[in-house]
Amino acid sequence: MIQDNQSLIHEIRDRFANVEACPIEGPRVYFENGGGALTLKSVIETSAKYAGIPDNQGRDNPAAKALEATIEKARTDLAVFMNSHSGQFILGETGTELLFRMIKVACLNAPKGAKVIGSSLEHPSSRSAAQHWAGVTGMEYVSVAHDDVEGTVTASHYAAQMTPDVAVATILHASPVTGIGVDVAAIAAAIRAVSPDCVIIVDGIQHAAHGQVDLAAYDIDGYAISPYKMFSRHGYGVAWISDKLTSFSHEALIGGPIRNWELGTRDTGAFAAISDVIAYFDWLGGNVSDEVAPRKRLEAAGAAIKSYEMTLTDSLINGTGNLMGLRDMDRITILGGADNQHREGTVSFVIDGVASADVVATLNKERVRTHMRKADHYSGNILYPLDLPDCVRLSMCHYNTIQEVAQALAVIQHICEAAG
C-alpha cells in the first residue's frame, strides 16, 4: 500500500508538476484538488508535443494516420480504465457540457409525459441540465432529497420516488462540496427495478481522480468526467455513452456517420493526454500489486488510492503525531460527520465564530492552499439545509502526505485557539 512505502510516495510526487510549490506564489501545500488536481508531467510534455503538429486526422498521410492511432489508443485505454465493453467514448468542451448534451438528448428522445429524476445532492452540471430540459420537453422533474447529515443519497431515497414513467435519471458519483460519495450501482439498480428502460446518466467529475470507475457494474447509459480533475489539463471533457444513448437522435452533421457525437475536429493531444493519465494509474497499480492484466493493475491502483486517501482524511479528522484532529478541536463542525465512510479524499468543515473566507486566507498565508465553498448556485444545495453560509473545503489526492496534513492541522488549531 502507498502509506507503507515512503519511496513510492516520493516517486508518485515526482511524476506531478508543482507538487510542493505554486509557479506564481512559491512553496505551498496543495489541498485544493477538488477544484483541479495537479497535472502529470507527462501530460504537459505530451500536450506541448501535439500542440505543434499541424496535421489533422482523416487525411491520407502518415502524420494523419499516426494521429488516428493515438485517438484509437485513447479510446481503448479509456475502455480498460472505466471497464466498458460497449458504447463509445467522446470528447467535448468540458464535463459539464457533455452532461448537458447527454441529458438533452435523453429528454428529447423520452416518451411524451415521462419524468426525469435526480437528487438534491447533485452539482448543477447535471441538476441544472435535467431541470432545464425537463422544462423544455414538458417532462416533470422529480427531486430526491439527500440526507443532509450524512451528506449523501441512497438507493432507498431514489426508490421511494420512482415510478414506471421515469424515463431519464441523473446520479452524482461524489459531491464536489464535501467529497462524500454514493453507491451508483445500487441506485441504478433501484431505478431499473421500477423503470427498466430508464436512461441513467452519471456525473463522475469529482469521483474520477480516485481511480475507481467500473461501468460494467453500474448498468447506466452515460458517464462524464473532467480530465483536469484527473491529473490532465483544462480544455476538454470525456464522456462514455451507451449504445442505446448513442442511437438516439442527436445533433450531428447530415450525411455523416450515424454514431458520431463529436462536433468538429477534436484535439488529438487531449486524447494522448488521457492515455498518459491511464498509463500513470497502470504504473501505480504495478507498484502496489503483482497484477499483470491491465484492468487488474488499474483496480489495484484504485484500491491503493482509496486506502491511502482514507489514511490522509483519518489523520486530518483524528489527528497525527502530537496534533489533535479536527473532531477534537473546539468550534469545528465537520460536514457529513467525522466517521463518514463514504468520504473520498475531502473534508469540509466550519469553525464557529470564524468566517470561512478568513480561515482560507489564514491557511493560504501559511502556505496551505484550500478553498471556500459558499451557499451559491454551486454549493447552496449542500449548505442551505445545514443553515451554513459557507464552509472550508480541504481536498486531498494520493500525492499528498501525512506531513502536509500535519502542517494544515497546526494552522487550523491556531485559528481555533485565537478565536477563543
C-alpha positions as CSV (number, residue, x, y, z in Angstrom):
1,M,0.0,0.0,0.0
2,I,1.1,3.6,-0.6
3,Q,1.1,4.6,3.1
4,D,3.6,2.0,3.9
5,N,6.1,2.9,1.2
6,Q,7.8,6.3,1.5
7,S,9.9,5.6,-1.5
8,L,6.8,5.1,-3.6
9,I,5.2,8.3,-2.2
10,H,8.4,10.1,-3.4
11,E,8.1,8.5,-6.9
12,I,4.4,9.4,-7.1
13,R,5.1,13.1,-6.2
14,D,7.9,13.2,-8.7
15,R,5.5,12.4,-11.5
16,F,3.4,15.5,-10.9
17,A,4.2,19.2,-11.6
18,N,4.1,21.9,-9.0
19,V,3.7,19.4,-6.1
20,E,5.5,21.5,-3.5
21,A,5.3,25.0,-5.0
22,C,2.9,27.2,-6.9
23,P,4.7,28.6,-10.0
24,I,3.3,32.0,-9.0
25,E,3.1,32.0,-5.2
26,G,6.0,29.8,-4.3
27,P,6.2,27.0,-1.8
28,R,2.8,25.7,-0.6
29,V,0.8,22.6,0.3
30,Y,-1.8,21.8,-2.3
31,F,-5.1,20.9,-0.7
32,E,-7.4,22.2,-3.5
33,N,-7.6,19.1,-5.5
34,G,-11.4,19.3,-5.6
35,G,-11.1,22.4,-7.7
36,G,-8.5,20.9,-10.0
37,A,-5.9,18.2,-9.4
38,L,-2.2,18.5,-10.0
39,T,-1.1,17.8,-13.6
40,L,1.2,14.9,-14.6
41,K,4.5,16.0,-16.1
42,S,3.9,13.5,-18.9
43,V,0.6,15.3,-19.7
44,I,2.4,18.6,-20.0
45,E,5.1,17.2,-22.3
46,T,2.5,15.3,-24.4
47,S,0.3,18.4,-24.8
48,A,3.2,20.5,-26.0
49,K,4.2,17.9,-28.5
50,Y,0.8,17.6,-30.0
51,A,0.1,21.3,-30.0
52,G,2.9,21.7,-32.6
53,I,1.6,19.1,-35.0
54,P,-0.1,20.9,-38.0
55,D,-1.8,17.8,-39.5
56,N,-5.3,16.6,-38.8
57,Q,-6.8,13.1,-38.7
58,G,-8.7,11.9,-41.7
59,R,-6.1,12.7,-44.3
60,D,-4.1,10.4,-46.5
61,N,-0.7,10.9,-45.0
62,P,1.5,9.3,-42.3
63,A,1.0,12.1,-39.8
64,A,-2.8,11.9,-40.0
65,K,-2.7,8.1,-39.6
66,A,-0.5,8.5,-36.5
67,L,-3.0,10.9,-35.1
68,E,-5.8,8.5,-35.7
69,A,-3.8,5.7,-34.0
70,T,-3.4,8.0,-31.0
71,I,-7.1,8.6,-30.8
72,E,-8.0,4.9,-31.1
73,K,-5.4,4.0,-28.4
74,A,-7.0,6.6,-26.0
75,R,-10.5,5.1,-26.6
76,T,-9.1,1.6,-25.9
77,D,-7.3,2.9,-22.8
78,L,-10.5,4.5,-21.5
79,A,-12.4,1.3,-22.1
80,V,-10.0,-0.5,-19.8
81,F,-9.8,2.2,-17.2
82,M,-13.6,2.5,-17.0
83,N,-14.3,-1.2,-17.6
84,S,-16.7,-0.7,-20.5
85,H,-17.4,-3.4,-23.1
86,S,-19.8,-1.5,-25.3
87,G,-20.8,2.1,-26.1
88,Q,-18.3,4.7,-27.1
89,F,-16.1,7.5,-25.6
90,I,-16.4,11.0,-26.9
91,L,-14.6,14.2,-26.2
92,G,-16.3,17.6,-25.7
93,E,-15.7,21.1,-24.4
94,T,-16.0,20.2,-20.6
95,G,-17.5,17.6,-18.4
96,T,-20.4,20.0,-17.7
97,E,-21.0,20.5,-21.5
98,L,-21.1,16.7,-22.0
99,L,-23.6,16.2,-19.2
100,F,-25.8,18.9,-20.7
101,R,-25.6,17.2,-24.1
102,M,-26.3,13.7,-22.8
103,I,-29.3,14.8,-20.7
104,K,-30.6,17.0,-23.5
105,V,-30.6,14.0,-25.9
106,A,-32.2,11.7,-23.3
107,C,-35.0,14.1,-22.6
108,L,-35.7,14.9,-26.3
109,N,-36.0,11.2,-27.0
110,A,-38.1,10.4,-24.0
111,P,-41.8,9.3,-24.3
112,K,-44.3,12.2,-24.0
113,G,-45.4,12.7,-20.5
114,A,-42.4,10.9,-19.0
115,K,-40.5,12.1,-15.9
116,V,-36.9,13.0,-15.1
117,I,-35.5,12.1,-11.6
118,G,-32.4,13.4,-9.9
119,S,-31.2,14.3,-6.4
120,S,-30.6,17.5,-4.4
121,L,-27.1,16.3,-3.8
122,E,-26.1,16.9,-7.4
123,H,-23.8,19.6,-8.8
124,P,-25.6,22.0,-11.2
125,S,-23.8,20.3,-14.1
126,S,-26.4,17.6,-14.1
127,R,-29.2,19.1,-12.0
128,S,-29.5,22.3,-14.0
129,A,-29.3,20.3,-17.2
130,A,-32.1,17.9,-16.1
131,Q,-34.4,20.7,-14.8
132,H,-33.8,22.8,-17.9
133,W,-34.5,20.1,-20.4
134,A,-37.4,18.7,-18.4
135,G,-39.0,22.1,-18.7
136,V,-38.3,22.4,-22.4
137,T,-39.7,19.0,-23.2
138,G,-42.7,19.2,-20.8
139,M,-41.4,16.5,-18.5
140,E,-41.9,16.5,-14.7
141,Y,-38.7,16.8,-12.7
142,V,-38.7,14.6,-9.6
143,S,-36.3,15.8,-6.9
144,V,-34.9,13.2,-4.5
145,A,-33.8,14.8,-1.2
146,H,-30.4,13.8,0.0
147,D,-29.5,13.1,3.7
148,D,-28.3,16.4,5.0
149,V,-26.5,14.9,8.0
150,E,-24.6,12.1,6.1
151,G,-24.2,14.3,3.0
152,T,-25.2,11.5,0.6
153,V,-28.1,10.0,-1.2
154,T,-29.0,6.3,-1.3
155,A,-30.8,3.7,-3.4
156,S,-33.7,3.8,-0.9
157,H,-34.1,7.5,-1.3
158,Y,-34.4,7.1,-5.1
159,A,-36.7,4.0,-4.8
160,A,-39.2,6.0,-2.7
161,Q,-39.7,8.5,-5.5
162,M,-39.5,6.1,-8.5
163,T,-42.5,5.4,-10.8
164,P,-42.6,3.4,-14.1
165,D,-42.9,6.6,-16.2
166,V,-39.5,7.9,-15.2
167,A,-37.5,7.9,-18.5
168,V,-34.4,9.8,-17.5
169,A,-32.3,9.7,-14.3
170,T,-29.2,11.5,-13.1
171,I,-26.8,10.5,-10.4
172,L,-23.9,12.3,-8.8
173,H,-21.0,9.9,-8.0
174,A,-19.3,12.2,-5.4
175,S,-20.1,15.7,-4.1
176,P,-17.6,18.4,-5.1
177,V,-18.6,20.3,-1.9
178,T,-17.9,17.6,0.7
179,G,-16.3,14.7,-1.2
180,I,-19.0,12.3,0.0
181,G,-19.6,9.5,-2.5
182,V,-22.7,7.5,-3.4
183,D,-23.3,3.9,-4.5
184,V,-24.0,4.3,-8.2
185,A,-24.6,0.6,-8.9
186,A,-27.2,0.3,-6.1
187,I,-29.1,3.5,-7.1
188,A,-29.1,2.4,-10.8
189,A,-30.5,-1.0,-9.8
190,A,-33.2,0.7,-7.7
191,I,-34.1,2.8,-10.7
192,R,-34.2,-0.1,-13.2
193,A,-36.3,-2.2,-10.8
194,V,-39.2,0.2,-11.4
195,S,-38.3,1.6,-14.8
196,P,-36.1,-0.9,-16.7
197,D,-35.6,1.3,-19.8
198,C,-34.7,4.5,-18.0
199,V,-31.7,6.3,-19.4
200,I,-29.3,6.8,-16.5
201,I,-26.6,9.5,-16.7
202,V,-23.9,9.9,-14.0
203,D,-21.7,12.9,-13.1
204,G,-18.3,11.3,-12.3
205,I,-16.3,14.5,-12.4
206,Q,-15.5,14.7,-8.7
207,H,-15.0,10.9,-8.3
208,A,-12.7,10.1,-11.2
209,A,-9.4,11.2,-9.7
210,H,-9.7,8.5,-7.0
211,G,-9.2,5.8,-9.6
212,Q,-12.2,3.5,-9.4
213,V,-14.7,3.5,-12.2
214,D,-16.5,0.3,-13.2
215,L,-19.1,0.9,-15.9
216,A,-19.8,-2.8,-16.3
217,A,-21.0,-2.9,-12.7
218,Y,-23.2,0.3,-12.9
219,D,-25.8,-0.6,-15.7
220,I,-26.0,3.1,-16.8
221,D,-26.1,4.9,-20.1
222,G,-23.8,7.9,-19.7
223,Y,-20.8,8.9,-17.5
224,A,-18.9,12.2,-17.7
225,I,-15.5,13.3,-16.3
226,S,-13.4,16.5,-16.4
227,P,-9.8,15.4,-17.1
228,Y,-8.3,18.5,-15.3
229,K,-9.7,17.0,-12.1
230,M,-8.0,13.7,-13.0
231,F,-4.3,14.8,-13.5
232,S,-4.7,16.0,-17.0
233,R,-5.4,19.6,-18.2
234,H,-8.2,22.0,-18.9
235,G,-9.9,22.4,-22.2
236,Y,-11.8,19.2,-22.7
237,G,-14.2,16.7,-21.2
238,V,-14.7,13.0,-21.6
239,A,-17.9,11.0,-21.7
240,W,-18.9,7.4,-22.2
241,I,-22.3,6.9,-23.8
242,S,-24.1,3.5,-24.1
243,D,-25.1,2.0,-27.4
244,K,-28.7,2.9,-26.5
245,L,-27.9,6.6,-25.9
246,T,-25.6,6.6,-29.0
247,S,-28.5,5.5,-31.2
248,F,-30.9,8.3,-30.1
249,S,-31.5,11.2,-32.4
250,H,-28.8,13.8,-31.7
251,E,-27.0,16.8,-33.2
252,A,-24.7,15.7,-36.0
253,L,-23.7,16.6,-39.5
254,I,-26.2,15.5,-42.0
255,G,-24.8,12.6,-44.1
256,G,-22.1,11.9,-41.6
257,P,-21.5,8.7,-39.6
258,I,-24.7,8.0,-37.6
259,R,-22.8,7.1,-34.4
260,N,-20.8,10.3,-34.4
261,W,-21.5,12.6,-31.4
262,E,-18.3,14.7,-31.7
263,L,-18.9,18.0,-33.4
264,G,-15.9,19.1,-35.3
265,T,-12.3,18.1,-35.1
266,R,-11.1,17.0,-31.6
267,D,-7.7,17.8,-30.1
268,T,-5.5,14.7,-30.6
269,G,-3.3,16.0,-27.8
270,A,-6.3,15.7,-25.4
271,F,-6.7,12.0,-26.4
272,A,-3.0,11.5,-25.9
273,A,-3.1,13.2,-22.5
274,I,-5.8,10.9,-21.2
275,S,-3.7,7.9,-22.2
276,D,-0.9,9.4,-20.2
277,V,-3.2,9.6,-17.1
278,I,-4.3,5.9,-17.6
279,A,-0.7,4.9,-18.1
280,Y,0.1,6.5,-14.7
281,F,-2.7,4.6,-13.0
282,D,-1.3,1.4,-14.6
283,W,2.2,2.2,-13.4
284,L,0.9,2.8,-9.9
285,G,-1.1,-0.5,-10.0
286,G,2.1,-2.3,-10.9
287,N,3.9,-0.8,-7.9
288,V,1.2,-1.8,-5.3
289,S,0.4,-5.2,-6.7
290,D,1.8,-8.2,-8.6
291,E,-1.1,-8.0,-11.1
292,V,-0.2,-8.4,-14.8
293,A,-3.5,-7.8,-16.6
294,P,-4.1,-4.0,-17.3
295,R,-7.6,-3.9,-15.8
296,K,-6.4,-5.7,-12.7
297,R,-3.5,-3.2,-12.3
298,L,-5.9,-0.3,-12.6
299,E,-8.2,-1.9,-10.0
300,A,-5.2,-2.3,-7.7
301,A,-4.2,1.3,-8.2
302,G,-7.8,2.4,-7.3
303,A,-7.8,0.3,-4.2
304,A,-4.4,1.7,-3.1
305,I,-5.6,5.2,-3.7
306,K,-8.7,4.7,-1.7
307,S,-6.8,3.2,1.2
308,Y,-4.2,5.9,1.3
309,E,-6.7,8.8,1.0
310,M,-8.6,7.3,3.9
311,T,-5.4,7.4,5.9
312,L,-5.0,11.1,5.0
313,T,-8.6,12.1,5.8
314,D,-8.5,10.0,9.0
315,S,-5.3,11.8,10.0
316,L,-6.9,15.2,9.4
317,I,-10.0,14.2,11.4
318,N,-8.5,12.2,14.2
319,G,-5.0,13.8,14.4
320,T,-1.5,12.8,13.7
321,G,1.6,12.8,15.9
322,N,1.0,15.2,18.8
323,L,-1.5,17.2,16.8
324,M,-5.2,16.8,17.6
325,G,-7.6,16.2,14.8
326,L,-10.5,18.4,13.6
327,R,-13.0,16.3,15.6
328,D,-11.3,17.3,18.9
329,M,-10.8,21.0,18.2
330,D,-13.2,23.4,19.8
331,R,-15.6,25.2,17.4
332,I,-15.2,22.9,14.5
333,T,-18.1,21.1,12.7
334,I,-17.3,18.6,10.0
335,L,-19.8,18.3,7.2
336,G,-21.0,14.8,6.7
337,G,-19.8,13.8,10.2
338,A,-16.4,12.7,11.5
339,D,-16.9,9.0,10.8
340,N,-18.4,9.0,7.3
341,Q,-17.1,6.0,5.4
342,H,-18.3,7.5,2.0
343,R,-15.7,10.3,2.1
344,E,-13.4,10.5,-0.9
345,G,-10.2,12.4,-0.1
346,T,-12.1,15.6,1.0
347,V,-13.0,17.1,4.4
348,S,-15.2,20.2,4.6
349,F,-15.7,22.0,7.8
350,V,-16.6,25.2,9.5
351,I,-15.2,27.0,12.6
352,D,-17.9,28.6,14.7
353,G,-17.3,32.3,15.0
354,V,-14.7,32.5,12.2
355,A,-15.7,33.3,8.6
356,S,-14.6,30.5,6.2
357,A,-13.1,33.2,4.0
358,D,-10.8,34.2,6.9
359,V,-9.9,30.6,7.6
360,V,-8.9,30.0,3.9
361,A,-7.0,33.3,3.9
362,T,-5.0,32.4,7.0
363,L,-4.2,28.9,5.7
364,N,-3.1,30.4,2.4
365,K,-0.9,32.9,4.3
366,E,0.7,29.9,6.0
367,R,1.3,28.3,2.6
368,V,-1.6,25.8,2.8
369,R,-3.9,26.1,-0.2
370,T,-7.6,25.3,0.4
371,H,-10.9,26.7,-0.8
372,M,-14.1,28.2,0.5
373,R,-17.4,26.9,-0.8
374,K,-20.3,29.3,-0.2
375,A,-24.1,28.9,-0.4
376,D,-24.4,29.9,-4.1
377,H,-25.7,28.2,-7.2
378,Y,-22.8,25.7,-6.9
379,S,-22.9,24.7,-3.3
380,G,-26.2,26.1,-1.8
381,N,-27.8,22.7,-2.2
382,I,-25.5,21.3,0.4
383,L,-25.0,24.3,2.6
384,Y,-28.6,25.8,2.8
385,P,-30.1,22.7,4.5
386,L,-27.3,22.9,7.1
387,D,-28.0,26.6,7.7
388,L,-24.4,27.4,6.7
389,P,-23.4,30.4,4.6
390,D,-20.1,28.8,3.6
391,C,-17.5,26.1,4.6
392,V,-13.8,25.4,4.1
393,R,-13.0,22.5,1.7
394,L,-9.7,20.7,2.2
395,S,-9.4,18.3,-0.7
396,M,-6.6,15.8,-1.0
397,C,-5.3,13.3,-3.5
398,H,-2.9,10.4,-3.1
399,Y,0.2,12.5,-3.8
400,N,-0.4,14.4,-0.6
401,T,1.4,13.4,2.6
402,I,0.7,13.0,6.3
403,Q,3.4,15.7,6.9
404,E,1.3,18.1,4.8
405,V,-1.8,17.1,6.8
406,A,0.1,17.9,10.0
407,Q,1.1,21.3,8.6
408,A,-2.6,22.1,7.9
409,L,-3.7,20.9,11.4
410,A,-1.2,23.1,13.1
411,V,-2.6,26.2,11.4
412,I,-6.2,25.2,12.0
413,Q,-5.6,24.6,15.6
414,H,-4.0,28.0,16.0
415,I,-7.1,29.6,14.3
416,C,-9.4,27.8,16.7
417,E,-7.3,28.9,19.7
418,A,-7.2,32.5,18.5
419,A,-11.0,32.5,18.2
420,G,-11.2,31.8,22.0
